[in-house]
């Protein structure tokens, strides 16, 4: 619903930012086995919330990495994860510790760069 309401609607875009809703929408951008389309709607909502709205883009860009969120998938497996910023690329890197899986990297898109071929700094066209 938020994704559709935010499309080209500055009032909704600003209201969601001012009420602290951007981090909530970003939290929907993860993989959920019970709700596989939740991530896609989260990404679509962020795209519409940032389209033509430099304040929302700046608010997302200003967010800082806080760590790895608890994961029900890892609970009880004896696996834990730690996160760090790669000094060369500035991207977060997630490493699995105390588990059997290999380390993995996570890419991070900046809101000010093109997202899915859309330049967020330009007004939306008809």
N, C-alpha and C positions, 0 to 999 in steps of 0.2 A: 504494500500500500504506500509506504514512504517513497519507494523508488518512483512510482507513478506520480505521486503528488508533487515531488520535487522537480519534475521535468519542466524546465524553463519557468519556474515559479520562484522568484527571488524571495517572496515573503516566507514561503515554506523553507527554503534553503537557509535563510537567516534565522528563522525561529528555531530550527533544529540545532543550529550551532549555538545560539544563545542559551538554549535549555540544556546544553551539554550532551546532545544526541549524537555527535559525530563519533566519539569513541564507542558508543553502543552499536552504531551501524558498522563500524570497523570490526567489532567482535563477531559479526555475522559472516565475516569473510574467511571462515575456517571450514574445514571439511567435517561434516556431521553425517555419520552413517545412517542415522534415523531420519534425517531431513536433507537429502542430497542436493536439493535445489536452493537451500538456504544460502549457501556460499554465492551462488550465481546472482540471487536477488540482492545480496549484500553488496557485491561488486557493482551491480547495476545502480543501486541506490547511491553509492559513493560517487559514481560517474555523474549522476543527475544532480547530486548535491553540490558538486564541484564545478559543473559546467557553467562557465561564465561568472563564477563567484570566487574572486581572488581571496576574499576573507576566509572562506571555507578551505581553500587550497593552503593558505598560510597556516591556518589552525592545525591542519593535518601534518603539514611539514614540520611544525614546531613540536609535535609529539616526540617524546623520548622513549627509548627502549627501557622497559621496566623489568623484563625477565620472561620466563616461560610460564604460561598459564597452566594451572593444574589440568591434567588430562585423565578422564575416566578410563581411557584406553591403556594408560601406563600404570594405573593404580593396581597394586597387587602383583606386578610383574617383576619387581625388583629393579626396574629400569628407571632412570632419572635423566633429565636433560639439563644442560646448561647453555647459556647464550652469551655471545660476545660480539663486539663490533670489529670487523676486519679493518685494521688500520690502513691498509692499502686501498681497499675499495669503498669503505664506509658502509658496507652491507652487513646485516646481522648474520651470524653463523651459529647454527644450533648443533650441538654435539651431544650424542647419546652417551651416557656414562652408566657404568654398572649393569650394562645389558649386552646383548649379543649382536645388536645391529651396528652397522658401520655409521660413521659420522655423515651428516648431510648438511647441505647449505640451503639457506632460505633466501630467495631473492625478494627485494623490496622495491616497489615502484614509488617514486616521488610523485606527489600530486601535481607538481608543476610541469612534469614531462608528459608527452602524449601517452594516453591510456587507451589501448585497443584502437589505435589509429585516430583518436580524437584529441585535438589540441585544446586543452582546457582553458587556455588563456585567450581564446578567440570566442566571440559570441556565437551561440548556436544559430545555425541557418535553418530556414524553412525546409 
